[in-house]
């Protein structure tokens, strides 16, 4: 769910997910915590690890995601260092627990803003298609999803003239 911090995700979804006896669980949480003015990354990632361990203990295949490299987005540039630290912790947790990982940070082609919703915080339909294809690749599953069709969007530059991206 959009806008939830890690503790809210754990409190609202972890027990329900475990009770379903899943065969596959994906977990992408903690990004909203990073966006806050202050965050204790050590405490955040300790809690993240606990949740990942709990999911892994179900016997389900668990897929984690790193955060996106927001360095080119002026609004999110200030959180880039925190995201990099978060990502290293997620990679370590995935490695330690033998979990699958989608390394969103290294999906540089998604720095094309056409893959993002108007809020520049969430993926667009096209971005979700690219992410679904990456999830299938990581899971070793067949990919029968067509590449998204990208529209040329008109952008206004500081000159005020229209141009294509």
C-alpha positions in Angstrom: 0.0 0.0 0.0 1.3 3.4 -0.9 2.5 5.8 1.8 3.0 3.2 4.5 6.1 3.1 6.6 7.8 -0.2 7.4 6.2 -0.6 10.8 2.8 0.0 9.3 3.4 -2.6 6.6 4.6 -5.1 9.2 1.7 -4.4 11.6 -0.9 -4.4 8.8 0.3 -7.1 6.5 2.9 -9.5 7.9 0.6 -11.8 10.0 -1.9 -11.9 7.2 0.7 -12.9 4.6 2.1 -15.6 6.9 -1.3 -17.0 7.6 -1.9 -17.6 3.9 0.9 -20.2 3.8 2.3 -18.5 0.6 4.5 -20.1 -2.0 5.9 -16.7 -3.1 6.1 -13.4 -1.1 7.4 -10.1 -2.3 8.5 -7.4 0.1 9.3 -3.8 -0.9 9.0 -1.7 2.2 11.0 1.0 4.0 11.2 3.5 1.2 8.7 5.8 2.8 10.8 5.8 6.0 13.8 6.9 4.0 11.9 9.9 2.7 11.3 11.3 6.2 13.6 14.1 7.4 15.2 11.7 10.0 15.4 8.0 10.1 17.4 5.5 12.1 18.6 3.2 9.3 20.1 0.7 11.7 16.8 0.2 13.6 14.8 0.3 10.3 16.9 -2.5 8.8 16.9 -4.6 11.9 13.1 -4.6 11.8 13.2 -5.2 8.0 15.5 -8.3 8.6 13.1 -9.6 11.3 10.2 -9.3 8.8 12.2 -11.0 6.0 13.2 -13.8 8.4 9.6 -14.3 9.4 8.6 -14.6 5.7 11.4 -16.9 4.9 10.5 -19.1 7.9 7.2 -19.9 6.1 9.1 -21.8 3.5 7.9 -19.4 0.8 10.1 -18.1 -1.9 10.8 -14.5 -0.8 11.7 -11.7 -3.3 13.1 -8.4 -2.0 13.6 -5.2 -3.8 16.3 -2.5 -3.4 15.3 1.1 -3.7 15.6 3.1 -6.9 18.5 5.4 -7.6 16.8 8.8 -7.3 20.0 10.8 -7.9 18.7 12.4 -11.1 15.5 13.6 -9.4 16.0 17.0 -7.7 13.1 16.3 -5.3 14.7 13.1 -4.0 18.4 13.7 -4.5 18.9 14.4 -0.8 17.8 10.8 0.1 20.2 9.1 -2.3 22.8 8.3 0.3 20.2 6.9 2.7 18.8 4.8 -0.1 22.3 3.4 -1.0 22.8 2.4 2.7 19.3 0.8 2.8 20.1 -1.1 -0.4 23.3 -2.5 0.9 21.4 -3.8 4.0 18.7 -5.3 1.7 21.3 -7.0 -0.4 23.0 -8.4 2.7 19.7 -9.7 4.1 18.8 -11.3 0.8 22.3 -12.9 0.7 22.3 -14.1 4.3 18.8 -15.6 4.0 19.1 -17.0 0.5 16.3 -14.8 -0.8 15.7 -13.5 -4.3 16.5 -9.9 -5.1 15.3 -7.4 -7.7 18.0 -4.7 -7.7 15.9 -1.7 -8.6 18.9 0.6 -8.0 20.7 -0.8 -11.1 17.6 -0.6 -13.4 19.0 2.7 -14.9 16.7 2.6 -17.9 13.9 3.5 -15.5 15.5 6.9 -15.1 13.4 7.8 -18.1 10.5 9.7 -16.5 8.0 8.2 -18.9 8.2 5.1 -16.7 6.9 7.1 -13.7 3.6 8.3 -12.5 2.9 12.1 -12.3 4.0 12.1 -8.6 7.5 10.9 -9.7 7.4 8.6 -6.7 5.6 5.6 -8.1 5.9 3.7 -11.3 3.5 4.3 -14.2 1.8 1.4 -16.0 4.8 1.2 -18.3 7.2 1.2 -15.4 5.2 -1.6 -13.7 5.4 -3.7 -16.9 9.2 -3.3 -16.9 9.3 -4.2 -13.2 7.1 -7.3 -13.8 9.4 -8.4 -16.6 12.4 -8.1 -14.2 10.6 -10.0 -11.5 10.0 -12.9 -13.9 13.6 -12.8 -15.0 14.8 -13.0 -11.3 12.4 -15.8 -10.6 13.5 -17.7 -13.7 10.0 -17.8 -15.0 8.9 -17.4 -18.6 8.2 -13.9 -19.7 5.4 -13.5 -22.2 4.8 -9.8 -21.4 5.2 -7.4 -24.3 7.5 -4.5 -23.9 5.6 -1.3 -23.0 4.8 1.1 -25.8 6.3 4.4 -24.9 4.8 7.6 -26.1 6.9 10.6 -26.9 5.9 13.1 -24.4 6.3 16.9 -24.9 8.4 18.6 -22.3 8.7 22.3 -21.5 12.3 23.4 -21.0 13.4 26.5 -19.2 13.2 28.3 -22.6 9.5 27.8 -22.6 9.7 26.0 -26.0 8.1 22.6 -26.5 10.4 19.7 -27.4 10.2 16.0 -27.5 12.0 14.0 -24.9 
